Amino acid sequence: MTEKIQLSVKDRKAICWRSTFLQASWNFERMQNLGWAYTMVPAIKKLYTKKEDQIAALKRHMEFFNTHPYVAAPIVGVTLALEEERANGADIDDAAIQGVKIGMMGPLAGIGDPVFWFTVRPILGALGASLAVSGNILGPILFFGLWNAIRMSFLWYTQEFGYKSGKEITKDMSGGILQDITKGASILGMFILAVLAQRWVSIGFNFTVSEVPLSEGAYIEWDKLPEGYEGIQKAFELVGQGLSQTPTKVTTFQQNLDGLIPGFMHLLLTFLCMWLLKKKVSPITIIVGLFAFGIAARLLGIM
């Protein structure tokens, strides 16, 4: 019977240390994929003895990956467990591993920013600054020490939590637990994609569709306002009452779209990029193409 290959605590600590460099080779094409692959190298070397298996594993982890650098730790842990089980003969394919990674990275990314950037760091920064302004050298030392202690502790313990949770997932392969999690992660990933498309994709068609003259009393007659601050005060009051600032109501194509299906063009552009990626078009080519199209559309007055 072949002895089961298992990652030791020393191996997992080495991986945890490497994960701190997750963004060291960030790129526009696949974002954190190089840092992720670098993180997984000790596990790949330990779990796979054949060179071709190591190459395949490294290629598997060169796919797109992007999340908050600290909350990537539990994803690392789950992935380590899946790779370990795969190396020991479990029926876990590339799609399952990639599906779990993608499904986890979106929701966890939304946790990292508010917890670390907007809560922990400002609190520690305020504490250190309160000491520093009084001339106490402990201010910056305290901030640096506490921040890194919290950061490293979080990385290690959440990676271990993910590793142990991942091993529980892989215990019942015949029951389809991993398949259910992969399917659920994929569905969740699509929901996150739709939310991010609306939030981060910016596209707007500003060419005019119609211009309708407004009747008197529906717009502000600027020449009839009092002079000085009274005129400004009156203008604000009229705007608050819903009066237009111009005698003509201008409707753009984008306003019509937003009235029918808000965010439709954002999602359509996202699907177009996904389709181009599926057709093996380089992400760099897509980025350059979007820049060129945006500049041209702006000069022509379309967007």
C-alpha positions in Angstrom: 0.0 0.0 0.0 1.4 3.4 -1.0 2.0 5.7 1.9 -0.3 8.8 1.8 1.4 12.1 1.0 0.6 14.8 3.4 1.6 18.4 3.8 3.4 19.0 7.2 2.9 22.0 9.4 6.4 23.2 8.2 5.2 23.0 4.6 2.0 24.9 5.4 4.0 27.6 7.2 6.2 28.0 4.2 3.1 28.4 2.0 1.6 30.9 4.4 4.8 33.0 4.3 4.8 32.9 0.5 1.2 34.1 0.5 2.3 37.4 1.9 3.8 38.1 -1.6 0.5 37.4 -3.4 0.4 40.8 -5.1 4.1 41.1 -5.8 3.6 40.2 -9.5 0.1 41.7 -10.0 -0.8 42.1 -13.7 -3.7 43.3 -15.7 -4.2 40.0 -17.5 -4.7 37.5 -14.7 -4.1 39.8 -11.7 -2.8 37.8 -8.7 -2.2 34.5 -10.6 1.6 34.7 -10.5 1.6 35.4 -6.7 -0.9 32.5 -6.2 1.3 30.1 -8.3 4.4 31.2 -6.3 2.4 30.5 -3.1 1.5 27.0 -4.2 5.1 25.9 -5.3 6.1 24.2 -2.0 2.9 22.1 -2.0 3.3 21.2 -5.7 6.9 20.0 -5.1 5.8 18.0 -2.0 2.7 16.4 -3.5 3.8 15.6 -7.0 7.1 13.8 -7.7 6.8 13.5 -11.4 7.9 16.6 -13.4 5.0 16.5 -15.8 2.6 16.4 -12.8 4.3 19.4 -11.3 4.1 21.3 -14.6 0.4 20.5 -14.9 -0.3 21.7 -11.3 1.6 24.9 -11.8 -0.3 25.6 -15.0 -3.5 24.9 -13.1 -2.7 27.6 -10.7 -1.7 30.2 -13.3 -5.3 30.8 -14.1 -7.0 34.1 -13.2 -7.2 34.9 -9.5 -8.0 38.1 -7.6 -9.2 38.8 -4.1 -8.2 40.7 -1.0 -4.6 39.6 -0.3 -5.4 38.7 3.4 -8.7 36.8 2.9 -7.0 34.7 0.2 -5.6 32.6 3.1 -8.7 30.4 3.6 -8.8 29.8 -0.1 -5.2 28.7 0.0 -6.1 26.3 2.8 -9.0 24.7 0.9 -6.9 24.5 -2.3 -4.1 22.7 -0.4 -6.5 20.1 0.9 -8.0 19.5 -2.6 -4.5 19.2 -4.1 -3.4 16.8 -1.3 -6.4 14.6 -1.9 -5.9 14.7 -5.6 -2.2 13.7 -5.2 -3.4 10.7 -3.2 -5.7 9.5 -5.9 -9.0 11.3 -5.2 -11.2 12.0 -8.3 -10.7 15.8 -8.2 -10.3 17.5 -11.6 -8.9 20.9 -12.6 -12.4 22.4 -12.9 -13.3 21.5 -9.4 -10.3 23.2 -7.9 -10.6 26.3 -10.1 -14.4 26.4 -9.4 -13.9 26.5 -5.6 -11.2 29.1 -5.9 -13.4 31.4 -8.1 -16.5 30.8 -6.0 -14.7 31.8 -2.8 -12.6 34.7 -4.0 -15.6 37.0 -4.9 -17.5 36.9 -1.6 -14.4 37.0 0.5 -13.0 40.0 -1.4 -16.0 42.0 -0.1 -15.1 41.2 3.5 -11.4 42.1 3.3 -11.7 45.8 2.5 -14.2 46.9 5.2 -12.5 44.7 7.9 -8.8 45.5 7.2 -8.6 48.7 5.2 -11.6 50.6 6.8 -11.6 49.2 10.4 -8.5 47.6 11.7 -5.9 49.8 10.0 -7.6 53.1 10.8 -8.0 52.1 14.5 -4.3 51.1 14.8 -3.2 54.1 12.8 -5.2 56.5 15.1 -3.7 54.7 18.2 -0.1 55.0 16.8 -0.7 58.6 15.6 -2.0 59.7 19.1 1.4 58.6 20.5 3.5 59.9 17.7 2.1 63.5 17.8 3.2 63.7 21.4 6.7 62.8 20.3 6.6 59.2 21.5 8.6 56.9 19.3 6.4 54.0 20.3 3.6 55.3 18.0 4.9 54.0 14.6 6.5 50.9 16.3 3.2 50.1 17.9 1.3 50.5 14.6 3.8 48.4 12.7 4.0 45.6 15.4 0.2 45.3 16.0 -0.7 45.5 12.3 1.7 42.7 11.3 0.8 40.6 14.3 -2.9 40.7 13.4 -2.1 40.2 9.7 0.2 37.2 10.1 -2.0 35.6 12.7 -5.1 36.0 10.5 -3.2 34.5 7.5 -2.0 31.5 9.4 -5.1 30.6 11.3 -7.6 31.1 8.4 -5.3 29.1 6.1 -5.4 26.3 8.7 -9.1 26.6 9.0 -9.5 26.4 5.2 -7.1 23.4 5.1 -9.0 21.4 7.7 -12.4 22.4 6.2 -11.2 21.3 2.8 -10.2 17.9 4.1 -13.7 17.5 5.5 -15.1 18.3 2.1 -13.0 15.6 0.4 -13.9 12.8 2.8 -17.3 12.0 1.1 -16.4 12.1 -2.6 -19.1 9.6 -3.5 -21.8 11.7 -1.8 -21.2 14.5 -4.2 -20.3 17.1 -1.6 -17.4 18.6 -3.6 -19.6 18.6 -6.7 -22.3 20.5 -4.8 -19.9 23.0 -3.4 -18.3 23.5 -6.9 -21.7 24.0 -8.4 -22.8 26.4 -5.6 -19.5 28.3 -5.9 -20.0 28.7 -9.6 -23.5 30.0 -9.1 -22.3 32.4 -6.4 -19.5 33.5 -8.7 -22.0 34.4 -11.4 -24.0 36.5 -8.9 -20.8 38.3 -7.8 -19.9 38.9 -11.5 -23.3 40.6 -12.1 -22.9 42.8 -9.0 -19.3 43.8 -9.9 -20.3 44.5 -13.5 -22.9 47.0 -12.4 -20.5 48.6 -9.8 -17.2 48.7 -11.6 -18.0 48.7 -15.4 -18.5 52.3 -16.6 -20.2 52.9 -20.0 -22.6 55.7 -21.0 -24.0 56.9 -24.4 -24.4 60.6 -24.0 -25.8 61.5 -27.5 -29.1 63.3 -27.5 -32.3 61.4 -28.5 -34.8 64.3 -28.0 -35.1 67.9 -27.0 -38.5 69.1 -25.8 -39.2 72.8 -25.0 -40.6 73.3 -21.5 -43.6 75.5 -20.7 -43.2 78.6 -18.6 -43.0 77.9 -14.9 -41.4 74.5 -15.5 -37.9 75.9 -15.6 -35.8 78.6 -13.9 -35.8 82.0 -15.5 -32.4 83.1 -14.5 -32.7 86.7 -15.7 -35.7 87.2 -13.4 -33.9 86.1 -10.2 -32.8 88.7 -7.6 -29.2 89.7 -7.6 -26.6 88.6 -5.1 -27.0 85.9 -2.5 -30.8 86.2 -2.6 -30.8 85.0 -6.3 -28.6 82.1 -5.4 -30.8 81.1 -2.5 -33.9 81.4 -4.7 -32.3 79.2 -7.4 -31.6 76.5 -4.9 -35.1 76.7 -3.7 -36.5 76.4 -7.2 -34.2 73.4 -8.0 -35.5 71.8 -4.8 -39.1 72.2 -6.1 -38.2 70.2 -9.2 -37.8 73.0 -11.7 -35.4 72.4 -14.7 -32.3 74.6 -15.0 -32.8 74.9 -18.7 -35.8 75.8 -20.9 -35.4 72.5 -22.8 -35.6 69.0 -21.6 -32.8 67.0 -23.1 -33.0 63.2 -23.1 -29.9 61.1 -23.9 -29.8 57.5 -25.2 -28.3 56.4 -21.9 -31.2 57.8 -19.9 -33.6 55.8 -22.0 -31.6 52.7 -21.5 -31.5 53.3 -17.7 -35.2 53.8 -17.7 -35.8 50.4 -19.3 -33.0 48.2 -18.0 -30.5 49.9 -15.6 -27.0 48.5 -16.0 -27.9 46.6 -19.2 -24.9 48.0 -21.2 -22.5 47.3 -18.3 -23.5 43.6 -18.3 -23.5 43.4 -22.1 -20.0 44.8 -22.2 -18.9 42.2 -19.6 -20.5 39.4 -21.6 -18.7 40.6 -24.7 -15.3 40.5 -22.9 -16.2 37.0 -21.6 -17.0 35.9 -25.2 -13.8 37.3 -26.5 -11.8 35.5 -23.8 -13.6 32.3 -24.7 -12.5 32.8 -28.3 -8.9 32.9 -27.0 -8.5 36.7 -27.6 -5.7 38.0 -25.4 -6.8 40.1 -22.4 -4.2 42.7 -23.3 -5.8 43.0 -26.8 -9.2 43.4 -25.2 -7.9 46.1 -22.9 -6.2 48.0 -25.7 -9.3 47.6 -27.9 -11.6 49.0 -25.2 -9.2 52.0 -24.7 -9.2 52.7 -28.5 -13.0 52.3 -28.8 -13.6 54.6 -25.8 -11.4 57.3 -27.1 -12.9 57.2 -30.6 -16.5 57.2 -29.2 -15.7 60.2 -27.0 -14.2 62.2 -29.9 -17.3 61.4 -32.0 -19.6 62.4 -29.2 -21.2 59.0 -28.9 -20.1 58.3 -25.3 
